[in-house]
Amino acid sequence: MFTGKVVGEVWATQKHETLEGLKLLLVDPFERQALVHDGKTQGLVVAADTVDAGMGDEVIVAYGRAGRTALGRGHDIAVEAAVVAVVDARTGEELA
């Protein structure tokens, strides 16, 4: 999991049938150094929304199987990440 900020929404009129009815958000991860794939640091992440997050919200995103589980649609779905919480407050501001 990682935390980030919702910076936009992704609209797609043509998409895989397993994505029907899902709101897709564009999330800017706070911990980019923790999100490395094939030697490259992850940029923005498209995540399915499970909690009705909105623009500017700080959120927690689950990746992989955990993200698919959060959607409650089984594991055979075309999603890699899901927003699972909206952050109300944080402690340890030195981490920000």
C-alpha positions as CSV (number, residue, x, y, z in Angstrom):
1,M,0.0,0.0,0.0
2,F,1.0,3.6,-0.4
3,T,-0.4,7.1,0.2
4,G,-0.9,9.8,-2.3
5,K,-3.1,12.7,-3.5
6,V,-5.9,12.5,-6.0
7,V,-5.0,14.8,-8.8
8,G,-7.6,13.8,-11.4
9,E,-10.1,11.4,-12.7
10,V,-9.8,9.2,-15.7
11,W,-12.7,8.8,-18.1
12,A,-12.9,6.0,-20.6
13,T,-15.9,5.3,-22.9
14,Q,-14.3,2.1,-24.2
15,K,-12.9,-0.2,-21.5
16,H,-12.7,-3.8,-20.4
17,E,-16.1,-5.2,-19.2
18,T,-14.7,-5.7,-15.7
19,L,-14.2,-2.0,-15.3
20,E,-17.8,-1.1,-15.9
21,G,-19.2,1.0,-13.1
22,L,-15.9,1.8,-11.6
23,K,-14.7,5.4,-11.0
24,L,-11.0,5.6,-12.0
25,L,-8.8,8.2,-10.2
26,L,-5.4,9.5,-11.0
27,V,-3.2,9.4,-7.8
28,D,0.2,11.1,-7.3
29,P,2.1,8.8,-4.8
30,F,3.9,10.6,-1.9
31,E,6.5,7.7,-1.6
32,R,7.7,7.5,-5.1
33,Q,11.0,5.9,-4.1
34,A,9.0,3.0,-2.7
35,L,7.2,2.3,-6.0
36,V,9.9,1.0,-8.3
37,H,9.1,-1.4,-11.2
38,D,11.8,-2.7,-13.5
39,G,14.2,-0.2,-12.2
40,K,12.0,2.8,-12.9
41,T,10.3,5.0,-10.3
42,Q,6.5,4.9,-10.6
43,G,4.8,8.1,-11.7
44,L,1.1,8.7,-11.4
45,V,-1.1,5.7,-10.7
46,V,-4.6,5.0,-12.0
47,A,-6.7,3.4,-9.2
48,A,-10.2,2.2,-9.0
49,D,-12.2,4.2,-6.3
50,T,-13.9,2.2,-3.5
51,V,-14.5,5.0,-1.1
52,D,-15.8,7.9,-3.2
53,A,-12.6,9.9,-2.9
54,G,-12.4,13.3,-4.6
55,M,-10.0,15.7,-6.2
56,G,-7.3,16.8,-3.7
57,D,-8.0,14.1,-1.2
58,E,-5.1,12.3,0.5
59,V,-5.8,8.6,0.0
60,I,-4.4,5.1,0.8
61,V,-4.0,2.9,-2.3
62,A,-3.8,-0.9,-2.2
63,Y,-1.9,-2.6,-5.0
64,G,-2.2,-5.9,-6.7
65,R,-4.3,-8.7,-5.2
66,A,-5.1,-6.5,-2.2
67,G,-6.5,-3.8,-4.5
68,R,-8.6,-6.3,-6.4
69,T,-9.9,-7.8,-3.1
70,A,-11.0,-4.3,-2.0
71,L,-13.3,-4.0,-5.0
72,G,-15.2,-7.1,-4.0
73,R,-15.5,-8.4,-7.5
74,G,-13.2,-11.4,-7.3
75,H,-9.6,-11.5,-8.6
76,D,-10.4,-11.8,-12.3
77,I,-10.6,-8.0,-12.9
78,A,-8.5,-5.6,-15.0
79,V,-7.3,-3.5,-12.0
80,E,-3.9,-3.2,-10.4
81,A,-4.7,-0.6,-7.7
82,A,-7.6,0.6,-5.7
83,V,-8.2,3.6,-3.4
84,V,-9.2,2.0,-0.1
85,A,-9.3,4.9,2.3
86,V,-9.4,8.7,2.5
87,V,-6.9,10.1,5.0
88,D,-8.5,12.3,7.7
89,A,-5.3,13.1,9.6
90,R,-1.7,12.1,9.9
91,T,0.9,12.1,12.6
92,G,4.6,12.3,12.2
93,E,4.5,15.3,9.8
94,E,8.3,14.9,9.4
95,L,7.3,12.1,7.0
96,A,5.4,14.6,4.7
